[in-house]
Amino acid sequence: MLNSGGTHKPFGPLRGARPKPVAVSHEKLVTTGVLPETGLPLLVRPAVEGVNLRAWAAGNRPLLEAALAERGAILFRGFKVETAEHFEQFVRSVSDELLEYGERSSPRTSLGGRVYTSTDHPAEQPIFLHNEQSYTLNWPMKICFYCAQPARQGGRTPIADSRAVYRRLDPALVSKFERKGVLYVRNYGDGLGLPWREVFGTGERAEVEERCRRASIECAWKAGDRLQTRQVRPAVRRHPRTDEPVWFNHATFFHVSSLEAAAREAILAVVGEQDVPFNTFYGDGSPIEPPVLDELREAYRQESSSFAWREHDILLLDNMLTAHGREPFVGPRKIAVAMADPFASAAAAQPARHDAAHDNSPRP
């Protein structure tokens, strides 16, 4: 195992020659450690010049999988991964399948293949910690970030161990969420957030309704070509490999109170709280109490750590074990993302204690 002692634009055309491998044994190609400022993630560096990271990772995938299950996050630094194409090749070397970005909740730009900008949210807005697509029934087990250009100021990607967040929370609070689950309410077509045609990738209402039915999502059409969806999902899942319970949901991330004050006030000046782009409730439709939301935010804050991006850094996360976010930033920042290895919740990853499916939950 590998143990330790301003605005978003596409990055340009995919290009670049493949790095040449060097004739050195696998044991001597890389070194491992931790960053001085944080114990997370595991740090992997080349031990010699010219290491082909893609080839090395493909040849050592079992070691990387074990390290990822233990640590939840691995940072590859100092390798010659100079284009989005090189990045995609690396992700394919450590995964079985790259994913398209479906059931979208944030704007992204495709960079070719299945690589995207990390998000196109405004630079001045922070992005709260979350596990990618935890509100769906099928989520990526891996999410991988690539730094083509670090911001001049800020722009770190804070991460947090989802197992540690779970352990930090009051057991009574966790038990309540395990019993009730989380209700996600989304509104599309009010000029706020993403339009439903972009999220679902179709302009056909019947196709949207069928996709929602297959994904256990309740949908309702509103006046003015607007759409509301509602889905109940567990707050806690068990990791399919480690069998550990993890805090795996968007309850805090999607709650209207998690928006920056100025953004929240601007949205509520246009629509009522029942029509905001995202909001969350307990699975039975009852509101999540402000003190509970404060405790959730504090748990993430206590467990989060971050590092300054360097050009060509690659951050590989186990998406269930590690949450991620984004700090505000100044200056151009180019971070690419790829998601891999889809996992279907019905197949294995069940709630830690209770199945929180409430098809007939009351309206908030």
Secondary structure by P-SEA (a helix, b strand, c coil): cccccccccccccccccccccccccccccbbbbbcccccccbbbbbcccccaaaaaaaacaaaaaaaaaaccbbbbcccccccaaaaaaaaaaacccccccccccbbbbbcccccccccccccccccccccccccccccccbbbbbbccccccccccccccaaaaaaaccaaaaaaaaaccbbbbbbcccccccccccccccccaaaaaaaaaaacbbbbbccccbbbbbbbbbccccccccccccccccccccccccccaaaaaaaaaccccccccccccccccccccaaaaaaaaaaaaaabbbbbbccbbbbbbccccccccccccccbbbbbbbbccccccccccccccccccccccccc
